[in-house]
Amino acid sequence: MPISRRRFLSSVAGAGILSAAPRFTLAEAQTERATRAMPIPHIKDISVIECEPQGARLTVVKITTDQDGLYGYGCATFTQRADLVKPAVERYLKPFLLGKTTDRIEDIWQSCYDSSYWKNGPVLNNAISGIDQALWDIKGRQAGMPVYQLAGGKCREAVDAYAHASGAEFDEVVDNARKLMAQGFRNVRVQVGLPGMAGYGSQHKEQGRPQALHDKPLFDRGAQMRRAIKLLEICRHQLGDEVELLHDMHERLPLSPEDLGYFRQIRQNCATPIAMGELFNSPHEWQPLITEQLIDYIRVHVSEAGGFSPARKIAMLAEQFGVKTAWHGPGDVSPVGHMANVTLDLVSYNFGIQEYTSFNERTQAIFQGCPEMRDGYLWVSEKPGWGIEIDEKEAAKAPFTASQLNGGWGEIRLRDGTVIKQ
């Protein structure tokens, strides 16, 4: 029959071995502490931190719990419409979430997603992303583990990344690419300017503007394609075969989210690996490209899709169809968002490549614990949660700055004056 603790101690005493009792009691107490369920935190407050330390407007959500010192951060950055995210969080999601427990991340995501009735907008998705990532941060801090451990652990030691080499002319691009290769990068995105026109991802010379029926920024698709092909030929010849070359054209050729049907034709006629998805914020956009294997890399901006939770599902879906991940990682992702990217890269078997943008000193003063770059690899933090602390006083020293379009993009037109998607 089972023996009670009191009867056991009595028998121990009767046997003359009471000296073992304190050791037994200590071991029992340690076991009880280790197996006792932690108290579940409740959401006490939700606030938004805004700053612009590096030319892009960054938005981070902070969730504070009712347990002293327990809080979390999540990236909600939507630079082009930054002023709209804060009220979406504070006026809609905060009243909905105050008092809820922080442990049901999936339930909170789904209920926030459904609460607006109309779904998949970039403002709402970024607001939800801030909440979602902050909850993962809290759970990691509670467990004393980095988030990657909560998501199954590492599939690799570090994350292979690519950096940007651009220039107004070909030789400048090649020189910048060589500098990156000397730093250890094995993957380089190359972009060259379009003389007299508004090329993408690079500087351009003002002289030599072609004739046009307007005085707005000008773009010519044929000229861009010819120049891009020549750039890739020059880079391959001068940089050698070991470096992987990437090139980005956004929607300019044109391939926007509403043009997905064309990928069936492209797949039949093109052997070049294709990355797509930077502007996606709806499953209706990424699902067909993945399930029909029309792309090689899914390139979603994690906060635009709603955060770490849905991005993890995207990666799992893509794995089943042999599609690799290539999360969007420009300067208009906060370091918290970059850490979420790197975490996804570590835990996803089908990781492909990660875009890298460096963090200047001002950014690192605000976001303490940014992902580290060494020899072309990004390394995740081993601290609990995302491993990042935000100095809100430093953030206040880098407020949003005034600009003509309030952070938005301007217009670019073809020769005849037709405005194009960028």
Secondary structure, DSSP 8 states (H G I E B T S, - for coil): ----HHHHHHHHHHTT-GGGHHHHHHHHHHHHHHHS-----BEEEEEEEEE-SSSS-EEEEEEEESSTT-EEEEE---GGGHHHHHHIIIIIIHHHHTT-BSS-HHHHHHHHHHHTSS---HHHHHHHHHHHHHHHHHHHHHHTSBHHHHTT--SSSSEEEEEEEEESSHHHHHHHHHHHHHTT-SEEEEEE--TTS--SSS---SS-----SSSS-B--HHHHHHHHHHHHHHHHHHH-SSSEEE---TTSSS--GGGTTHHHHHHHH--S--EE-TT--SHHHHHHHHHTT--SEE---HHHHTSHHHHHHHHHHHHHTT-EE-----TTS-HHHHHHHHHHHHH-TTB--EE-----HHHHHHEET--EEETTEEE---SSBT--EE-HHHHHTS-----TTTT-----B-TTS-B---
